[in-house]
Amino acid sequence: MNFIEKLDMLLEKHNMKKSDLSRGSNISYTTIDGLYKKGFENMKLQTLKAIADYFEVSIDYLVNDDFVEVEGADSEEQRLMSKYRELDDMGKRAVNNALNTHYDRVMKVKQTLLAGEYIDIPYFEDKAAAGAGYQLNDGGYDTMRVVRTRETDRADFIVTVSGASMEPEFFDGDNVLVHAQPDVYEGEVGIFVVNGNGYIKKKGKDRLISVNRKYKDVFVGEYDEFFCAGKVVGKLDDEQILN
């Protein structure tokens, strides 16, 4: 299918005439009509780009006779396919590797859903502060449905990180998986409560340590009310959260 045949198809698809295309794309009617009467071999790139932009198709689609439009693909997908065709072998291998990695990741989640391999875990939103601490309550939790993995199987509850003092290990907004236990070893990350305020920190000898050195550690005094709520055993990717 050559350029004129594709242009005719696009005009028919959008129920347009050459005069409509001229008004809509700001290309003179004589230029468009000339493509039909004089041929399109010497068409200016500016004209070609204007037509491609107007119909939201790639230039490659318009000028490459062998380019086949994939049914159901939107304009962005068509542009990506057009760029892919211009890559050398090394570039195509890199794209294929990245595509396969993310495709397998998404398919794994979909297969998990089809297999019903998910669990519901108690969820405390904005309770583990990577900073000044949040007041913890005995209740007020919800449940979060997540993909079942070794890490989620170990988790007794989930909390959301608030603050930046644990970056780059944990970021503000991360949902972390916590195994309930009365203490953790020095150097391990846990959820701690000091005088009613909850923290996600790394345990030190006499303090709770902030990974981000821009933030102060939390010192625990002799008369502070202190306990460990559990050990952080992982964090959730967005694809693992099902509700």
Backbone bond lengths (Angstrom), bond angles and torsions (degrees), N, CA, C in turn:
res aa  C-N    CA-C-N  psi(-1)  N-CA   C-N-CA  omega(-1)  CA-C   N-CA-C  phi
1 M - - - 1.465 - - 1.530 108.14 -
2 N 1.347 117.63 118.99 1.460 119.89 -178.01 1.530 111.15 -86.34
3 F 1.352 114.71 -177.50 1.464 120.28 -174.69 1.528 112.24 -59.27
4 I 1.332 118.40 -47.47 1.459 121.18 -177.11 1.525 110.57 -64.30
5 E 1.309 117.28 -39.60 1.468 120.16 178.80 1.527 110.41 -63.38
6 K 1.321 116.17 -40.22 1.470 119.20 178.42 1.526 110.91 -69.58
7 L 1.314 117.30 -37.92 1.459 120.22 178.02 1.519 110.54 -64.77
8 D 1.324 116.73 -41.93 1.466 120.06 176.45 1.526 110.66 -60.98
9 M 1.327 116.33 -41.23 1.463 120.29 -179.66 1.527 110.85 -64.01
10 L 1.333 116.86 -41.31 1.462 120.82 178.99 1.523 111.53 -66.46
11 L 1.332 116.41 -40.47 1.457 119.54 177.75 1.527 111.06 -63.38
12 E 1.318 115.58 -41.48 1.469 119.50 179.36 1.519 111.03 -67.84
13 K 1.317 115.73 -40.58 1.468 120.68 -179.59 1.523 111.19 -59.95
14 H 1.324 116.17 -37.59 1.467 121.00 -177.55 1.534 112.00 -98.54
15 N 1.344 115.62 8.99 1.462 121.19 177.94 1.531 110.62 54.38
16 M 1.333 115.49 51.60 1.460 121.22 -175.82 1.527 111.08 -123.96
17 K 1.328 113.99 160.12 1.446 121.81 172.09 1.533 108.33 -110.50
18 K 1.329 115.90 171.41 1.465 119.38 178.84 1.518 111.00 -60.63
19 S 1.319 117.01 -35.02 1.473 119.97 179.17 1.534 110.99 -66.17
20 D 1.339 117.15 -35.07 1.475 120.52 177.22 1.531 110.49 -65.66
21 L 1.331 115.55 -42.75 1.463 119.82 178.12 1.524 110.64 -62.42
22 S 1.327 116.62 -39.87 1.459 120.72 179.45 1.523 110.90 -60.01
23 R 1.331 116.92 -47.09 1.468 120.44 -179.07 1.531 111.31 -67.83
24 G 1.312 115.75 -40.31 1.460 118.87 -175.77 1.511 114.08 -74.22
25 S 1.322 118.21 -30.67 1.460 121.67 -175.23 1.522 113.49 -104.06
26 N 1.342 117.41 -4.24 1.470 122.31 -177.27 1.527 112.29 62.55
27 I 1.327 116.11 29.72 1.454 121.54 172.62 1.534 106.65 -101.88
28 S 1.302 117.12 134.20 1.470 118.93 -177.49 1.524 110.59 -62.08
29 Y 1.320 114.62 147.42 1.467 119.53 -179.13 1.528 110.64 -62.38
30 T 1.341 117.22 -37.94 1.469 119.70 -179.10 1.532 110.80 -63.27
31 T 1.336 117.01 -33.44 1.467 120.15 177.85 1.519 110.53 -66.68
32 I 1.339 116.47 -46.24 1.462 120.18 -179.78 1.522 110.54 -65.89
33 D 1.324 116.30 -44.56 1.455 119.68 -179.66 1.530 110.62 -64.45
34 G 1.338 116.02 -33.23 1.451 119.96 179.40 1.513 113.25 -65.97
35 L 1.336 116.79 -28.44 1.465 120.11 177.50 1.528 110.48 -62.38
36 Y 1.319 115.84 -33.51 1.464 120.91 179.90 1.549 110.99 -80.03
37 K 1.324 116.22 -39.84 1.466 120.02 -172.62 1.530 112.75 -86.39
38 K 1.332 116.56 -37.73 1.465 120.43 -174.60 1.527 112.93 -105.34
39 G 1.333 115.74 -8.72 1.470 118.77 -177.34 1.514 111.69 98.67
40 F 1.293 116.16 161.95 1.463 121.30 -173.89 1.535 112.37 -112.28
41 E 1.332 117.83 5.20 1.462 120.83 -174.66 1.531 112.16 -62.70
42 N 1.315 117.34 -33.61 1.468 121.27 -178.04 1.536 112.19 -103.46
43 M 1.314 116.36 23.87 1.461 120.59 -179.37 1.538 110.29 -63.20
44 K 1.322 116.16 137.60 1.453 121.06 178.33 1.532 110.65 -70.12
45 L 1.340 114.79 144.76 1.465 120.27 179.15 1.525 110.82 -59.67
46 Q 1.334 117.07 -35.30 1.470 120.94 179.44 1.529 110.98 -61.22
47 T 1.330 116.76 -39.80 1.468 121.01 178.42 1.520 110.54 -68.42
48 L 1.320 115.44 -43.69 1.468 120.05 179.72 1.525 111.10 -61.21
49 K 1.311 116.37 -43.83 1.465 120.70 -179.86 1.526 111.10 -65.04
50 A 1.318 116.58 -39.74 1.463 120.21 -179.79 1.530 110.89 -63.42
51 I 1.330 116.92 -40.14 1.464 120.64 178.45 1.526 110.07 -67.42
52 A 1.348 116.62 -44.19 1.467 120.73 179.53 1.524 111.01 -61.32
53 D 1.330 117.14 -43.96 1.468 120.94 -179.94 1.528 110.88 -65.77
54 Y 1.316 116.82 -38.80 1.467 119.93 -177.94 1.518 111.14 -64.33
55 F 1.323 117.11 -44.16 1.467 120.53 -178.00 1.532 112.59 -89.76
56 E 1.358 116.08 -1.96 1.461 121.61 179.92 1.529 111.30 57.38
57 V 1.320 115.23 49.80 1.458 122.19 173.82 1.526 107.16 -126.44
58 S 1.327 116.88 168.48 1.457 120.43 179.67 1.521 110.44 -84.03
59 I 1.331 115.27 154.83 1.463 120.40 174.46 1.526 109.84 -62.52
60 D 1.331 115.26 -38.13 1.464 119.62 179.16 1.523 111.06 -59.11
61 Y 1.313 116.36 -39.52 1.463 120.43 178.98 1.532 110.70 -61.47
62 L 1.323 116.65 -39.23 1.467 120.23 -176.84 1.526 112.95 -73.09
63 V 1.330 117.37 -38.99 1.472 119.06 -170.74 1.530 113.59 -100.54
64 N 1.330 116.75 -18.45 1.465 118.86 -177.96 1.520 109.10 -91.98
65 D 1.321 116.59 113.25 1.468 120.86 -177.11 1.520 112.36 -64.12
66 D 1.348 117.12 -25.00 1.462 120.36 -176.91 1.522 112.54 -91.52
67 F 1.340 115.96 -4.89 1.472 119.13 -178.07 1.522 109.04 -72.90
68 V 1.347 114.66 124.75 1.463 120.09 -178.84 1.520 108.85 -108.56
69 E 1.302 116.23 124.70 1.466 120.60 177.55 1.513 109.39 -74.06
70 V 1.335 115.66 127.08 1.458 120.67 179.12 1.519 109.20 -79.42
71 E 1.304 115.78 123.32 1.465 120.21 -178.20 1.523 109.97 -64.16
72 G 1.322 116.31 132.43 1.461 121.29 179.16 1.516 113.66 91.39
73 A 1.358 117.65 -12.23 1.463 120.29 179.66 1.522 109.99 -80.69
74 D 1.343 116.35 135.32 1.457 118.93 178.79 1.526 109.66 -81.90
75 S 1.330 116.27 178.14 1.458 120.67 -174.26 1.529 111.93 -62.93
76 E 1.323 117.38 -36.35 1.464 120.20 179.33 1.524 110.54 -65.35
77 E 1.317 117.02 -41.68 1.465 120.14 177.29 1.520 110.96 -64.15
78 Q 1.313 117.29 -38.26 1.459 120.55 177.59 1.531 110.77 -64.14
79 R 1.337 116.49 -40.32 1.463 119.86 179.40 1.526 110.61 -65.60
80 L 1.334 116.97 -39.71 1.464 120.33 178.98 1.529 110.81 -63.93
81 M 1.336 116.08 -41.26 1.459 119.29 178.16 1.516 111.06 -64.76
82 S 1.322 115.98 -36.09 1.461 120.47 178.58 1.525 110.37 -64.60
83 K 1.322 117.66 -43.77 1.457 121.37 178.62 1.534 110.94 -64.94
84 Y 1.320 115.95 -39.11 1.466 120.33 -179.02 1.521 110.62 -60.06
85 R 1.317 116.98 -38.88 1.466 121.66 -178.55 1.524 112.02 -63.39
86 E 1.339 117.05 -24.90 1.465 120.83 -178.11 1.525 113.31 -87.92
87 L 1.344 117.64 -7.49 1.458 120.74 -178.16 1.520 111.38 -73.59
88 D 1.353 115.63 153.75 1.460 119.38 171.09 1.526 108.70 -83.43
89 D 1.333 116.80 -179.59 1.469 120.59 -175.36 1.525 111.95 -61.01
90 M 1.328 117.22 -39.65 1.460 120.08 179.86 1.523 110.80 -63.88
91 G 1.334 116.19 -42.95 1.461 120.08 178.91 1.511 112.30 -63.94
92 K 1.342 116.63 -41.33 1.465 120.04 179.29 1.526 111.44 -65.84
93 R 1.341 116.82 -38.05 1.470 118.99 177.89 1.523 110.78 -63.74
94 A 1.344 116.75 -40.65 1.466 120.56 179.61 1.522 111.12 -63.75
95 V 1.346 116.31 -44.45 1.467 120.51 178.64 1.520 110.33 -64.45
96 N 1.319 117.27 -42.69 1.466 120.75 -179.33 1.523 111.49 -62.68
97 N 1.329 116.76 -41.32 1.469 120.10 179.39 1.519 111.27 -63.23
98 A 1.350 116.07 -45.13 1.466 119.70 179.13 1.523 110.99 -65.48
99 L 1.333 116.14 -41.59 1.458 120.61 -179.99 1.519 111.08 -62.84
100 N 1.324 117.30 -44.53 1.461 120.79 -179.06 1.522 111.71 -65.01
101 T 1.343 116.09 -38.93 1.467 119.87 179.45 1.521 111.06 -61.37
102 H 1.335 116.96 -48.74 1.463 120.33 -177.53 1.528 111.33 -74.37
103 Y 1.321 117.08 -32.78 1.463 119.69 176.31 1.532 110.05 -62.87
104 D 1.323 116.93 -46.07 1.469 120.68 179.40 1.522 111.00 -62.21
105 R 1.350 116.36 -38.31 1.467 119.88 179.88 1.522 110.94 -63.85
106 V 1.324 116.73 -46.40 1.467 120.66 -178.85 1.521 110.79 -68.01
107 M 1.327 117.31 -41.26 1.462 120.50 -179.95 1.524 111.47 -64.52
108 K 1.341 116.27 -34.34 1.459 119.89 178.89 1.523 110.43 -63.34
109 V 1.344 115.30 -41.66 1.469 119.28 178.14 1.523 110.44 -64.96
110 K 1.343 117.16 -44.16 1.467 120.59 -179.99 1.523 111.41 -62.93
111 Q 1.337 116.72 -40.95 1.465 120.02 178.66 1.517 111.19 -65.61
112 T 1.350 114.82 -35.34 1.463 119.22 176.88 1.520 111.03 -62.65
113 L 1.335 115.78 -42.22 1.459 119.97 178.81 1.524 111.03 -63.46
114 L 1.336 116.33 -43.54 1.461 120.10 -179.41 1.514 111.04 -64.28
115 A 1.343 115.39 -34.24 1.465 119.62 -179.07 1.517 112.21 -82.67
116 G 1.326 117.28 -6.98 1.457 120.76 -179.53 1.508 112.96 72.25
117 E 1.347 118.35 23.38 1.454 121.69 -177.03 1.527 109.97 -88.57
118 Y 1.302 115.37 75.71 1.451 120.66 177.81 1.519 108.68 -141.24
119 I 1.314 115.72 161.56 1.459 120.89 178.30 1.528 108.85 -137.65
120 D 1.320 116.46 157.08 1.460 123.15 176.23 1.530 108.51 -104.56
121 I 1.329 116.24 127.77 1.464 121.88 -176.83 1.524 108.81 -123.64
122 P 1.336 118.17 136.49 1.466 120.35 175.07 1.523 111.04 -54.96
123 Y 1.333 116.01 139.59 1.462 121.99 -171.49 1.520 109.51 -131.87
124 F 1.341 115.59 122.79 1.456 122.11 176.30 1.528 108.25 -109.81
125 E 1.315 117.95 108.51 1.450 121.73 -176.13 1.525 110.93 -79.77
126 D 1.353 114.94 135.50 1.469 121.92 175.80 1.533 112.57 52.13
127 K 1.350 115.80 47.91 1.446 118.71 179.04 1.524 112.83 -112.11
128 A 1.327 118.34 -21.17 1.462 121.25 -178.51 1.513 109.07 -103.16
129 A 1.302 116.00 98.83 1.460 119.74 -173.89 1.511 110.76 -87.08
130 A 1.334 115.91 126.28 1.459 120.52 168.80 1.517 106.34 -91.92
131 G 1.308 115.20 67.97 1.458 120.40 -173.76 1.506 110.46 171.38
132 A 1.311 116.92 -121.13 1.460 121.35 -170.03 1.520 114.27 -82.78
133 G 1.322 118.86 -11.28 1.452 119.71 178.34 1.510 113.34 99.42
134 Y 1.326 115.20 147.80 1.457 121.81 177.36 1.522 108.89 -121.91
135 Q 1.311 114.95 147.19 1.450 119.97 177.40 1.520 109.38 -71.68
136 L 1.317 116.85 127.56 1.457 121.51 179.27 1.523 110.17 -95.91
137 N 1.328 114.78 147.73 1.459 121.10 177.05 1.513 109.25 -121.75
138 D 1.328 116.39 161.04 1.462 120.19 177.49 1.519 111.26 -73.24
139 G 1.309 117.87 -27.40 1.464 120.70 -178.74 1.506 110.67 -123.25
140 G 1.339 115.80 -152.94 1.443 119.87 176.03 1.506 115.05 80.26
141 Y 1.342 117.38 20.23 1.453 118.13 179.88 1.520 110.70 -101.14
142 D 1.310 114.55 160.57 1.451 122.66 175.43 1.524 107.29 -116.64
143 T 1.314 117.71 -169.07 1.457 120.52 173.88 1.521 109.07 -124.29
144 M 1.317 115.62 148.90 1.454 121.70 178.30 1.523 108.36 -121.93
145 R 1.327 116.70 127.74 1.464 121.56 177.63 1.522 108.49 -88.84
146 V 1.336 116.34 123.97 1.462 121.18 -174.60 1.522 109.90 -133.31
147 V 1.339 114.65 160.11 1.458 121.10 174.87 1.522 109.12 -64.26
148 R 1.308 116.10 137.78 1.463 120.19 -178.18 1.527 110.17 -80.57
149 T 1.339 115.62 122.43 1.459 123.07 176.97 1.525 107.70 -138.65
150 R 1.322 116.69 178.51 1.463 120.08 175.94 1.523 110.53 -61.25
151 E 1.339 116.40 -40.36 1.463 119.86 -179.07 1.517 111.67 -67.96
152 T 1.349 117.25 -46.52 1.465 118.59 -178.47 1.526 111.22 -67.95
153 D 1.331 117.64 -29.32 1.464 120.32 175.62 1.522 111.66 -64.28
154 R 1.332 116.64 -29.86 1.466 120.62 -179.21 1.521 112.24 -80.99
155 A 1.326 117.05 -19.22 1.462 120.57 -171.85 1.527 111.73 -79.26
156 D 1.327 114.86 136.44 1.465 121.13 174.11 1.526 111.34 -99.00
157 F 1.320 116.50 -22.84 1.464 119.63 175.04 1.534 109.07 -160.67
158 I 1.330 114.75 167.67 1.459 123.12 -179.16 1.517 108.50 -124.15
159 V 1.328 116.53 139.03 1.460 120.72 173.04 1.523 109.09 -130.43
160 T 1.321 115.90 156.14 1.460 121.63 178.52 1.522 109.41 -101.18
161 V 1.323 116.12 130.72 1.458 121.56 179.71 1.525 109.56 -73.36
162 S 1.324 115.77 137.74 1.460 121.16 176.08 1.518 108.46 -128.77
163 G 1.323 116.77 115.05 1.448 120.36 -179.47 1.519 112.19 116.00
164 A 1.334 116.09 175.63 1.464 121.01 -171.75 1.522 113.68 -118.95
165 S 1.321 119.10 8.59 1.464 119.56 -172.71 1.527 113.34 -74.19
166 M 1.341 117.85 -8.99 1.468 119.75 178.84 1.523 112.29 -108.12
167 E 1.330 117.22 7.87 1.464 119.73 175.79 1.537 109.52 -69.37
168 P 1.346 119.06 143.54 1.472 125.75 9.62 1.527 114.86 -95.36
169 E 1.342 117.65 8.99 1.471 118.81 -179.44 1.528 111.39 -72.97
170 F 1.320 116.34 -41.92 1.459 121.72 179.50 1.526 108.44 -137.20
171 F 1.335 115.07 136.11 1.460 120.73 -176.31 1.525 110.66 -110.89
172 D 1.321 114.85 160.05 1.454 121.27 176.26 1.532 109.69 -55.30
173 G 1.323 117.09 126.89 1.455 121.27 -179.66 1.512 114.71 95.92
174 D 1.333 118.42 -10.85 1.463 120.50 177.01 1.525 110.14 -64.49
175 N 1.318 115.81 140.01 1.461 121.63 172.47 1.519 108.54 -98.01
176 V 1.335 115.90 116.97 1.458 119.97 -174.93 1.529 110.92 -106.73
177 L 1.324 114.21 147.07 1.452 122.32 179.57 1.516 108.57 -94.46
178 V 1.332 116.38 132.63 1.462 120.74 -174.45 1.524 110.14 -127.23
179 H 1.329 115.31 129.20 1.461 121.48 172.68 1.524 108.02 -95.60
180 A 1.326 117.20 120.93 1.465 121.02 -177.03 1.525 110.40 -67.85
181 Q 1.332 115.89 123.59 1.461 121.67 176.50 1.518 108.10 -159.48
182 P 1.342 117.83 154.88 1.465 120.67 -171.26 1.514 115.14 -76.33
183 D 1.332 118.13 -12.68 1.461 119.12 -179.44 1.528 108.70 -164.37
184 V 1.340 115.65 165.47 1.464 122.35 174.53 1.525 107.80 -132.63
185 Y 1.323 116.36 162.70 1.457 120.57 176.59 1.527 110.28 -75.14
186 E 1.347 115.07 157.03 1.456 119.28 174.91 1.524 109.47 -58.78
187 G 1.329 115.90 135.73 1.458 121.18 -178.61 1.511 113.55 94.52
188 E 1.349 117.71 -14.58 1.456 120.36 177.29 1.525 110.17 -88.70
189 V 1.331 115.50 153.81 1.460 121.24 -180.00 1.522 109.07 -93.60
190 G 1.306 114.89 132.48 1.453 119.56 179.96 1.510 112.02 -140.50
191 I 1.329 114.57 176.90 1.461 122.16 172.18 1.521 106.45 -104.27
192 F 1.312 116.30 120.56 1.459 122.09 -174.99 1.523 109.98 -121.67
193 V 1.323 114.76 151.49 1.460 120.93 177.51 1.517 108.24 -122.57
194 V 1.338 115.42 121.36 1.460 121.67 178.83 1.521 107.62 -121.66
195 N 1.303 115.68 114.39 1.469 121.56 -179.71 1.528 111.61 53.33
196 G 1.321 115.29 39.83 1.460 121.05 176.45 1.510 115.22 87.44
197 N 1.324 117.78 -7.47 1.462 121.82 -179.56 1.522 110.82 -99.34
198 G 1.340 115.96 133.82 1.455 120.62 -176.68 1.520 112.34 -94.02
199 Y 1.335 116.34 141.06 1.454 122.32 179.69 1.519 110.02 -136.49
200 I 1.330 115.84 148.96 1.456 121.16 162.92 1.519 105.40 -105.77
201 K 1.324 115.96 117.25 1.461 121.51 -175.26 1.524 109.84 -149.00
202 K 1.330 114.13 166.44 1.462 120.64 172.28 1.529 107.63 -93.35
203 K 1.323 116.41 133.83 1.461 119.08 -175.49 1.522 110.96 -76.10
204 G 1.339 115.16 130.68 1.455 121.74 173.23 1.511 110.28 -113.81
205 K 1.323 116.07 -176.49 1.460 120.08 -176.85 1.517 111.90 -66.98
206 D 1.335 116.46 -44.92 1.458 119.95 -177.68 1.515 112.30 -130.82
207 R 1.346 115.91 18.33 1.468 120.04 -175.23 1.514 110.21 -158.48
208 L 1.320 115.34 168.47 1.454 122.94 170.51 1.527 106.75 -103.46
209 I 1.325 116.71 123.37 1.454 121.99 -166.74 1.528 111.50 -95.28
210 S 1.333 115.77 133.73 1.460 122.78 172.44 1.524 108.07 -89.96
211 V 1.338 117.24 126.52 1.464 120.84 178.69 1.522 110.46 -65.72
212 N 1.324 116.90 -41.44 1.460 122.80 177.96 1.529 107.83 -77.02
213 R 1.328 116.11 110.87 1.457 119.65 -172.78 1.530 113.35 -71.52
214 K 1.315 117.87 -2.53 1.461 120.45 173.11 1.523 111.12 -73.57
215 Y 1.343 115.70 -13.45 1.458 120.38 -176.74 1.530 110.15 -112.91
216 K 1.310 115.52 147.37 1.462 121.68 -178.09 1.527 110.77 -75.33
217 D 1.318 115.00 150.58 1.449 120.26 172.02 1.531 108.89 -75.37
218 V 1.320 115.56 163.68 1.467 120.70 178.00 1.526 108.12 -105.74
219 F 1.319 116.15 112.81 1.451 120.72 179.59 1.529 109.92 -84.37
220 V 1.315 115.91 141.69 1.462 121.65 -179.24 1.521 108.35 -112.23
221 G 1.328 115.88 115.57 1.455 120.69 -178.80 1.515 112.88 -87.72
222 E 1.316 114.37 171.00 1.464 121.42 -177.34 1.521 112.20 -60.75
223 Y 1.333 117.53 -32.40 1.453 120.92 -174.65 1.535 112.92 -103.78
224 D 1.320 116.25 6.28 1.465 119.41 175.95 1.524 110.52 -75.95
225 E 1.322 115.33 143.20 1.459 120.16 172.27 1.530 107.95 -81.38
226 F 1.313 116.80 114.85 1.461 121.24 -171.78 1.521 110.71 -136.97
227 F 1.335 115.44 136.15 1.469 118.98 168.95 1.527 109.42 -156.29
228 C 1.305 114.92 160.34 1.468 122.10 177.73 1.526 108.12 -97.16
229 A 1.324 116.33 129.11 1.468 120.68 178.84 1.519 111.90 -89.65
230 G 1.339 117.13 -22.62 1.452 118.65 179.58 1.512 112.88 164.67
231 K 1.313 115.23 172.83 1.461 122.99 -179.89 1.527 109.71 -100.62
232 V 1.339 117.09 134.48 1.465 121.32 176.17 1.529 108.08 -76.19
233 V 1.324 116.49 120.59 1.466 121.26 -175.57 1.523 112.67 -109.72
234 G 1.332 117.60 1.18 1.463 120.12 178.60 1.506 110.77 162.28
235 K 1.329 115.77 179.81 1.455 120.89 174.42 1.522 109.25 -138.07
236 L 1.311 115.04 156.98 1.458 121.48 -173.56 1.515 111.34 -94.00
237 D 1.337 116.15 136.37 1.452 121.27 166.07 1.524 108.23 -80.98
238 D 1.321 116.49 157.55 1.467 120.44 -179.26 1.530 111.18 -57.99
239 E 1.349 116.62 -34.69 1.463 119.78 -177.35 1.519 113.15 -69.47
240 Q 1.348 116.54 -17.74 1.463 120.14 -179.18 1.522 112.34 -85.13
241 I 1.317 116.77 -13.26 1.468 120.63 -177.98 1.511 108.86 -92.97
242 L 1.317 116.92 123.42 1.463 121.63 -172.37 1.520 113.39 -103.20
243 N 1.306 119.07 -4.54 1.464 120.05 176.28 1.517 110.60 -145.16
